[in-house]
Amino acid sequence: MTESKGSWRVATAEAEHATVAVIGAGVMGAGIAQVAAQAGHPVQLMDLREGAAAAAIAQIGKALDGLVTKGRMEAAEREAVMGRLAPAAATAELKDAALVIEVIVEKLEPKQALLRELDALLPPDALIASNTSSISITALANGMTTPRRLVGMHFFNPVPLMKLVEVVCGAETAPSAASAVEQLSRRWGKTPVRAKSTPGFIVNRIARPYYAETLALLQEQAGSHAQLDRALRSAGFRMGPCELMDLIGHDTNYLVTQSVFEANFGDKRYQPSLVQKALVDGGRLGRKSGKGFYNGIPAVTPPVAPVDEDVGAVTLAGQGVLVERLGDWMMTRGVAFERDPAADWQGVAMEGLQLHLTLGRCAAQLAHERHQPGLAVIDWPLSPDRIDGLAIAFAPRVDAESRARAEALLRHFGWEPLVLRDVPGLAVARTIAMLVNEGADAVWQGVCDEAGADTAMKLGVNYPAGPFEWLALLGATRVVDVLDGLFDAYRSERYRVSPLLRQRLWA
């Protein structure tokens, strides 16, 4: 068979009428089947559990009923979609499919066995895809007679709503096969991003620090889970890391972390957390068990109303994008301030107290090095339009009155002061720096390109920006300063700077 674009039935002019088969009728499999059927394909849904495929199709029908009720789908269209869905009892029934997507248990051996069976069954112009979230496509293809037709097609939950599809190429995946899957994904209304088959692919790899840094802060007792969630939400994330882990399920999140850690031969950057292991061991799996970090679904935190207090004279120190963000906030809140652009630090000065925008050093360290006992560090005011709370930590010799004045200033801005233990990088800065670093390493190692990393993180996990968008905003110097500060504090390879970021810094 040639490697032309027309080699695969899903890439031909008749592709929209080609049969798609989905093996695995769980939430993900049912979602993929629904999307394919809505795109016009006859769809066969198979599951070894008796009645599971039929039940999943019935559930799809209920979901479509909801769309009809909301006026987002015509009743006739609903009937047409349901008419294209059919359960299958055995793999032999799938022999005429142009594409088969496996969505079975996330274990190597069962997947390999199924893929080999499909490889022997399907005609040579049919594609095979795996929805694996972390298993090597190269490993899955081992034992197949035609491994070039295997492509990773990683969807995100809920499949009908989430736009991203990671198109993952193994060592033997034919370029035309990956291109055909990308074309198909676009016809299904999805945004495909090409990835190399490495542990975690793009999203599950780059996202690890979002959970890991908060778990590390909890282990250090830097603050409460509610404080850390509030800090990250204020940076523009839709959910804080703790409530997100509760939603995902700690057992699932822990297993993915463990899988990426082991696949990377124990790289400390992906090391699982004792805090999360304790939750899993105790059956606190999150919403599925009714308790995790929170008992059920956390209450929505109401916005903070600005407090009109006399905060005294205020000076905006230094230059840079975050300094300008602070200035914009103060002008919005009607806070009078002076400017000192020549200052050798960035932040806000009050009488007897400096609030430094964190660069990854503890307040105690800065106070000692600068001979400035009245010093605190504040987190990055990253969101341009909504900040609900901001982390702050004080040097040891800051008195109670000065602390109260600093907290009053933040409340005057309309920000809840989230007072943390004096840890390097606080919450937002260390998390963003690590997300940028992980994205940079993924690109450096050829997993994806910069645009792919940004698109994947925004569409796959709804991040407010991609790692390279943050890098462009903040600059390599600031990001590397935070990472170097974390490395100096912990002496852990976890915080080693990506070669790509060093190159950007030197450039």
ChimeraX attribute file (.defattr): number of C-alpha atoms within 10 A of each C-alpha:
attribute: neighborCount
match mode: 1-to-1
recipient: residues
	/A:1	7
	/A:2	8
	/A:3	12
	/A:4	12
	/A:5	16
	/A:6	15
	/A:7	18
	/A:8	23
	/A:9	22
	/A:10	26
	/A:11	23
	/A:12	14
	/A:13	10
	/A:14	9
	/A:15	17
	/A:16	20
	/A:17	16
	/A:18	21
	/A:19	23
	/A:20	27
	/A:21	32
	/A:22	30
	/A:23	25
	/A:24	24
	/A:25	27
	/A:26	17
	/A:27	14
	/A:28	20
	/A:29	25
	/A:30	27
	/A:31	23
	/A:32	29
	/A:33	31
	/A:34	26
	/A:35	20
	/A:36	26
	/A:37	23
	/A:38	21
	/A:39	16
	/A:40	18
	/A:41	21
	/A:42	22
	/A:43	31
	/A:44	23
	/A:45	29
	/A:46	28
	/A:47	23
	/A:48	15
	/A:49	10
	/A:50	10
	/A:51	14
	/A:52	18
	/A:53	27
	/A:54	18
	/A:55	15
	/A:56	24
	/A:57	21
	/A:58	15
	/A:59	14
	/A:60	19
	/A:61	18
	/A:62	12
	/A:63	13
	/A:64	23
	/A:65	18
	/A:66	13
	/A:67	15
	/A:68	16
	/A:69	11
	/A:70	10
	/A:71	10
	/A:72	11
	/A:73	14
	/A:74	15
	/A:75	15
	/A:76	10
	/A:77	13
	/A:78	17
	/A:79	13
	/A:80	14
	/A:81	23
	/A:82	20
	/A:83	12
	/A:84	18
	/A:85	26
	/A:86	16
	/A:87	21
	/A:88	21
	/A:89	17
	/A:90	12
	/A:91	17
	/A:92	12
	/A:93	14
	/A:94	24
	/A:95	16
	/A:96	16
	/A:97	23
	/A:98	23
	/A:99	25
	/A:100	26
	/A:101	25
	/A:102	24
	/A:103	25
	/A:104	21
	/A:105	12
	/A:106	13
	/A:107	12
	/A:108	14
	/A:109	12
	/A:110	12
	/A:111	20
	/A:112	18
	/A:113	15
	/A:114	15
	/A:115	25
	/A:116	18
	/A:117	14
	/A:118	21
	/A:119	22
	/A:120	13
	/A:121	16
	/A:122	20
	/A:123	13
	/A:124	15
	/A:125	17
	/A:126	25
	/A:127	27
	/A:128	24
	/A:129	24
	/A:130	25
	/A:131	25
	/A:132	24
	/A:133	21
	/A:134	24
	/A:135	23
	/A:136	22
	/A:137	29
	/A:138	21
	/A:139	14
	/A:140	26
	/A:141	24
	/A:142	15
	/A:143	13
	/A:144	18
	/A:145	11
	/A:146	16
	/A:147	22
	/A:148	22
	/A:149	26
	/A:150	29
	/A:151	32
	/A:152	33
	/A:153	28
	/A:154	21
	/A:155	26
	/A:156	22
	/A:157	15
	/A:158	13
	/A:159	20
	/A:160	20
	/A:161	12
	/A:162	17
	/A:163	21
	/A:164	26
	/A:165	25
	/A:166	27
	/A:167	26
	/A:168	31
	/A:169	27
	/A:170	23
	/A:171	14
	/A:172	16
	/A:173	20
	/A:174	19
	/A:175	15
	/A:176	19
	/A:177	28
	/A:178	26
	/A:179	17
	/A:180	21
	/A:181	25
	/A:182	22
	/A:183	16
	/A:184	19
	/A:185	23
	/A:186	14
	/A:187	15
	/A:188	19
	/A:189	15
	/A:190	21
	/A:191	20
	/A:192	25
	/A:193	23
	/A:194	23
	/A:195	24
	/A:196	22
	/A:197	24
	/A:198	23
	/A:199	21
	/A:200	23
	/A:201	27
	/A:202	30
	/A:203	24
	/A:204	20
	/A:205	21
	/A:206	24
	/A:207	19
	/A:208	23
	/A:209	24
	/A:210	20
	/A:211	21
	/A:212	21
	/A:213	21
	/A:214	27
	/A:215	21
	/A:216	16
	/A:217	21
	/A:218	17
	/A:219	14
	/A:220	11
	/A:221	13
	/A:222	20
	/A:223	21
	/A:224	16
	/A:225	20
	/A:226	17
	/A:227	21
	/A:228	27
	/A:229	22
	/A:230	25
	/A:231	28
	/A:232	28
	/A:233	21
	/A:234	25
	/A:235	27
	/A:236	20
	/A:237	18
	/A:238	15
	/A:239	17
	/A:240	23
	/A:241	25
	/A:242	23
	/A:243	21
	/A:244	18
	/A:245	22
	/A:246	26
	/A:247	18
	/A:248	15
	/A:249	19
	/A:250	27
	/A:251	19
	/A:252	13
	/A:253	22
	/A:254	18
	/A:255	13
	/A:256	21
	/A:257	22
	/A:258	17
	/A:259	19
	/A:260	25
	/A:261	20
	/A:262	15
	/A:263	17
	/A:264	16
	/A:265	9
	/A:266	14
	/A:267	13
	/A:268	13
	/A:269	19
	/A:270	22
	/A:271	18
	/A:272	25
	/A:273	19
	/A:274	12
	/A:275	13
	/A:276	24
	/A:277	16
	/A:278	12
	/A:279	18
	/A:280	19
	/A:281	11
	/A:282	10
	/A:283	15
	/A:284	23
	/A:285	24
	/A:286	26
	/A:287	21
	/A:288	14
	/A:289	13
	/A:290	14
	/A:291	16
	/A:292	25
	/A:293	21
	/A:294	17
	/A:295	13
	/A:296	16
	/A:297	15
	/A:298	11
	/A:299	7
	/A:300	6
	/A:301	9
	/A:302	7
	/A:303	13
	/A:304	15
	/A:305	13
	/A:306	16
	/A:307	15
	/A:308	15
	/A:309	11
	/A:310	11
	/A:311	17
	/A:312	12
	/A:313	12
	/A:314	18
	/A:315	18
	/A:316	22
	/A:317	24
	/A:318	18
	/A:319	17
	/A:320	15
	/A:321	13
	/A:322	20
	/A:323	20
	/A:324	14
	/A:325	17
	/A:326	20
	/A:327	22
	/A:328	14
	/A:329	19
	/A:330	20
	/A:331	13
	/A:332	10
	/A:333	15
	/A:334	12
	/A:335	19
	/A:336	13
	/A:337	17
	/A:338	13
	/A:339	15
	/A:340	17
	/A:341	15
	/A:342	10
	/A:343	12
	/A:344	9
	/A:345	17
	/A:346	22
	/A:347	26
	/A:348	27
	/A:349	21
	/A:350	19
	/A:351	13
	/A:352	11
	/A:353	18
	/A:354	25
	/A:355	24
	/A:356	22
	/A:357	24
	/A:358	30
	/A:359	27
	/A:360	27
	/A:361	23
	/A:362	24
	/A:363	29
	/A:364	23
	/A:365	16
	/A:366	18
	/A:367	21
	/A:368	13
	/A:369	10
	/A:370	9
	/A:371	10
	/A:372	18
	/A:373	21
	/A:374	22
	/A:375	27
	/A:376	29
	/A:377	30
	/A:378	29
	/A:379	25
	/A:380	28
	/A:381	26
	/A:382	23
	/A:383	17
	/A:384	14
	/A:385	11
	/A:386	16
	/A:387	23
	/A:388	25
	/A:389	28
	/A:390	30
	/A:391	27
	/A:392	28
	/A:393	27
	/A:394	27
	/A:395	22
	/A:396	15
	/A:397	13
	/A:398	18
	/A:399	12
	/A:400	9
	/A:401	9
	/A:402	19
	/A:403	20
	/A:404	10
	/A:405	18
	/A:406	23
	/A:407	20
	/A:408	21
	/A:409	26
	/A:410	22
	/A:411	21
	/A:412	22
	/A:413	25
	/A:414	23
	/A:415	24
	/A:416	24
	/A:417	21
	/A:418	23
	/A:419	20
	/A:420	21
	/A:421	19
	/A:422	21
	/A:423	23
	/A:424	27
	/A:425	27
	/A:426	32
	/A:427	29
	/A:428	27
	/A:429	27
	/A:430	27
	/A:431	21
	/A:432	25
	/A:433	27
	/A:434	30
	/A:435	25
	/A:436	26
	/A:437	27
	/A:438	23
	/A:439	32
	/A:440	25
	/A:441	19
	/A:442	24
	/A:443	19
	/A:444	16
	/A:445	14
	/A:446	14
	/A:447	22
	/A:448	24
	/A:449	17
	/A:450	19
	/A:451	14
	/A:452	21
	/A:453	27
	/A:454	24
	/A:455	21
	/A:456	28
	/A:457	23
	/A:458	18
	/A:459	20
	/A:460	22
	/A:461	18
	/A:462	16
	/A:463	19
	/A:464	18
	/A:465	16
	/A:466	24
	/A:467	27
	/A:468	20
	/A:469	16
	/A:470	19
	/A:471	23
	/A:472	9
	/A:473	13
	/A:474	16
	/A:475	17
	/A:476	21
	/A:477	16
	/A:478	18
	/A:479	25
	/A:480	25
	/A:481	18
	/A:482	25
	/A:483	27
	/A:484	19
	/A:485	21
	/A:486	23
	/A:487	18
	/A:488	15
	/A:489	16
	/A:490	12
	/A:491	12
	/A:492	12
	/A:493	11
	/A:494	16
	/A:495	23
	/A:496	17
	/A:497	22
	/A:498	20
	/A:499	14
	/A:500	18
	/A:501	22
	/A:502	13
	/A:503	10
	/A:504	13
	/A:505	14
	/A:506	9
	/A:507	7
